Amino acid sequence: MLYFSRWKTVFIWFVIAVSLLIAAPNLFSNEQLAKLPSWFPTKKVTLGLDLQGGSHIMLKIERADIVKERLETVVGDIRNVLREANIRYTGLNGTGQQIQVRITDVAQLQAAKDALQPLLTPVSAGTFGATVTEVSLQDDGSGLLRLELTDSGIDYRLSSALTQSIEVVRRRVDELGTTEPLIQRQGTDRIIVQVPGLQDPQRLKALLNQTAKLSFHMVDTSMPVQEALNGRPPANSEIMYSTDDPAVPYLVERRALVSGENLVDAQASFNQQNNEPVVTFRFDSRGAQRFAQATQQNVGRPFAIILDDQVISAPVIREPIIGGSGQISGNFTVQGANDLAVLLRAGALPATLTVVEERTVGPGLGADSIRAGVVASIIGALSVAGFMLAFYGFFGVLANVALAVNIVMILAVLSVIGSTLTLPGIAGIVLTMGMAVDSNVLIYERIREEVKSGRAVVPSIASGFQRAFATIIDANLTTLIAAVVLFYLGSGPVRGFAVTLAVGIVTTVFTAFTFTNWMFSLWIKRSKPKALPKGIRTGIFDGRGLPFMSIRRYTFAAAAALSVASLVSFATAGMNLGIDFRGGSIIELKAKQGDADIGDIRARLDGLNLGDVQAQGFGGAQDVLVRVQAQEGGDNAEQSALERIRNELGNDYEFRRVEVVGPAVSSELSYTATLGVGVALLFILIYIWFRFEWQFAVGAIVATMHDVILTIGLFVLTGIEFNLTSIAAILTIVGYSLNDTVVVYDRMRENLRRYKKMPLAELIDISINQTLSRTVLTGLTTSIALSALYLFGGEVIRSFTFAMLFGVAVGTFSSIYIAAPILIAFRLRPDAFNKGDESEKSKKNESLPNSKASV
C-alpha cells in the first residue's frame, strides 16, 4: 500500500497542480485577472448574496389568476361560437372552474354540442406526444350544458405561464444591466430571482411585481363618468381609475384598440415642448395599421392608455397617428419613465407574480461578512494546524500539508461546478477543516497501535492505512448522507453549506488515502525509519482502562431524563421560531449618523400598527435588529408592511439586511425541515444496518435522536432563534455524531471477531478506550474550528456555530454512553460475527491488550 508507481505519483501531483491552477483566480481581483495571460483560468467561486450583497426574491404565480383568465376566455369563446352557429342561448355565466349555459331550443342541443366540440379537443402538452383535455362537458338532456375547466388543463396553463413568466422576468432583469443574475424555476409555480450586487432592491421588486399589460382603449363619452359611478355604466364599458393622487375615474370601452403585444420598442425620452420625461413607443406593422385606423375614426375623442387596469394617460386624438409610433406622458420621473420602458420592452406577464420570500443584503454588510468569514477561516486553520503540530510533531506537519491541499481542492471543485459560496458555506469549509483531521488521526492512531504491538514501523504504517480505510469510509459516508439530504431538501444558504460539506468530505477521503499515503511513502523511502518520529504526544490516552460501562445505567438514566425534559419543554414552552418557520420580516438596520435609538425605533414602528414588532441591539451601537410578525393579509401584506417601514426609517437608517418570508413559504419550510431530518435518519439507519448488525443501527439511531432532542432542548432553554441554519446545524450534528459512533462501532466489530468469549460490557470498554485518543482529538479539533467561527464569524452564523459546539460535545457523549449500552440492552451476540475472516481465528485465545478496562 505504500508503494507508488511513477504514474500514480504523476497522477497525484497532476491533480494537485490542476487544483492549484483552478483555485488560483480566487486570490486575484477581476482587474488583475484581466492582465494575466489568456490561458490562465478566470473562473472564480461565486460569492453568495450574503457575501457580496444583492437580492434573493421568490415569486409565485397566482393560480387563481390563471383560472380567472382562462374562465373569461372560455366564456367568450362559447359566446362567439354559439352566435356564429345561430344557436339561441341564455344564462351564460362562469364561477370558479364551472361554466353553464342553457340552450333555449332543445332541438338545437346537438348542434350546440357539435359547435362547442373544438373547445373540448385535447391539446398537445409538448412532451412525448402527451395531450391534455382542458374543458369537459356534461349534458343533462334538458338543454343545460355544464362545462368545467379541468385541473390538468389548469396545470398545463400554469406551467406554460410559468415558462413564459421566466422569460419575461429574465428580459426585465437584464434591462437593469446587472451582472450574472440567476433566474430559475422552482416547483410548479415559483420563480427564484437572485441579483448579486444590486443596490436598489425596491426597484427590482417594482419591476417584477407589475404584470405590465398595456392596452389602448377609447374613452366612452356617451355618458358622464359621474353618472356611471352613481348608476350603471353601459354594458360594453367599465370604470377605471388613473394613477394620479387622488385617482381620477374614467369610463373606458372594454374593447381594446391595440394591445401591448403589438409593441416592438419603447424608450424613455423627453417631451420637446415642456422637457418632461415621457415614454416613446413603436408598433409592429399590424399594430400600426390598427392604431392608424382607430385614430382616423376618432379624431377629437379622448383615448386611454391603460397599464395593469390603471389609466396612465388619456390624451385627446388631435389628428390621425399613422406612423405607428407615439408617446406616453403621465407626470413621470426620469426613473419612472425608464422603468415603464423596461416593462414594455420586456413584455407583459401572463399572470400576476407575488413576492413570497425576499432576502436582501446590502453591499456594506456583504463586505463585513467576507471579512468575518476570512478572519474566522484563517484563525480556525491556524489553530487546528497548531493543535496537530503540538500532538503529532512530524506527523502533524504531514497532516497540515494534507489539510492545505484539501482546502485548495475544495476551492477548485467549487470553482469548477460553479457553486455559490455563502456564509454558511464558509462555515462548512471551516467545519471540514476540523473534521478532515479525523482521517489523519484515525490513521496515525492505527499506526501507533501496530508499532505498540511489536511490529516494525514500515509494516505498521501499511497496516495502519489499510485498517483505517473501512472506518474512514463508513464514518464519512454517514456525514455525506446528511449533506445530500440537506442539499435536496434545503434552500439558499443551507444548500451552500451542504455543497461545501459534501465536497470537503470527498476531498478529505482523497487526500487521506492518496496524498498523505504518498508523503508517508516518500518519508519511508528517504529516511528508512526504525521508529516513529518523536513528538507524538497522544500516548497520554493509552492504558487508561476507564470503566465506561460500569456507570452506564446512571448516564443512560440522566440522558433519558434530559431528553424527556427537552421534549416536555418543547411541547409546553416551544422554541423561538424564526421567520423561516412562522413568516414575518427581519430587518437589520445601521444608523447613518451616531448610535441607533432603539426606543425611538420601537415607538415609530408601533405607530404603524404592524402587530408585534421587536427591536434589539445587534453587534455594534449603530446596529439594530427589527423583527415584525407575519401579517394577516398574506404575502402582499408582508411587502406592504416592509414598504411602510422603509418609508418610516429610510431617512435615518441604512437597511443592511432584509428577510421577508410569507406564510406559504414558511409552512413549506417547516414541512421540508421535518422531512429532511426524518429522511436523513432513515437512510443512515439503512446504511448502518447494511454495514453492521441491526443492534448497531438501533443504537446509532437512538444515540442520534438523543443528540437531536437535546439540541432542540438547548434552543428552547436559551431562546436562540431557530431558523433554516439551525436545521443545517442539527443535520450536521447528526452526521458528526454518527461519524463518532461509527468509529467506535467499527472497533467493537473488530474486537467481537477477535475476542468471541469476552463479556460484551468488557469488550465495549476496551473498544472505547482504544479509540479514546481519536475521540478526544477529533472533538477538540472540530471544537477549535467551530470556536473560531463562533468568536470571529459574525452575528449571522453565531447561533449556528453555538448549536454545533453543543452538538459536538453531546455527540461525543452519546457515542459512548448511549450507542454502546444499547448493544448490551439488545443482547448483541458475538457469534453473529463468526462469519468474519478466518484469519482471525488464530487470535481467539490471544491475551487482552494493554488498554484492558478494569471493571
Buried (B, 14 or more C-beta within 10 A) or exposed (E): BBEBEEEBEEEBEEBBEBBBBBBBBBEBEEEEBEEEEEEEBEEBBBBBBBBBBBBBBBBBBBBEBBBBBBBEEBBEBBEEBBEEEEBEBEEBEBEEBEBBBBBEEEEBBEBBBEBBEEBEEEEEBEEEEEEBEBBEBEBEEEBBBEBBBBEBBBBBBBBBBBEBBBEBBBBBBEBBEBEEBBBEBEEEBBBBBBBBBBEEBBBBBBBBBBBBBBBBBBBBEEEEBEEBEEEEBEEEBBEBEBBEEEEEBBBBBEEBBBBBBBBBEBBBEBEEEEEBBBBBBBBEEEBBBBBBBBBEEBEEBBBBBBBBEBBBBBBEBEEBBEEBBBBBBBEBEEEBBBBBBBBBBBBBBBBBBBBBBBBBBBBEBBEBBBEBBEBBBEBBBEBBBEBBBEBBBBBBBBBBBBBBBBBBBBBBBBBBEEBBBBBBBBBBBBBBBBBBBBBBBBBBBBBBBBBBEEBEBBEBBBBBBEBBBEBBBBBBBBBBBBBBBBBEBBBBBBBBBBBBBBBBBBBBBBBBBBBBBBBBBBBBEEEEBEEBBEBBEBEEBBEBBBBBBEEBEEBBEEBEEBBEBBBEBBEEEEBBBBBBBBBBBBBBBBBEEEEBBBEEBBEBBEEBEBEEBEBEEBBEEBBBBBBBBBBEEBBBBBBEBBEBBBEBBBEBBBBBBBBBBBBBBBEBBBEBBEEBBEBBBEBBBEBBBEBBBEBBBBBBBBBBBBBBBBBBBBBBBBEBBBBBBBBBBBBBBBBBBBBBBBBBBBBBBBBBBBBBEBEBBBBBBBBBBBBBBBBBBBBBBBBBBBBBBBEBBBBBBBBBBBBBBBBBEBBBBBBBBBBBBBBBEBEBEBEBBEEBEEEBEEEEEEEEBEBBBEB
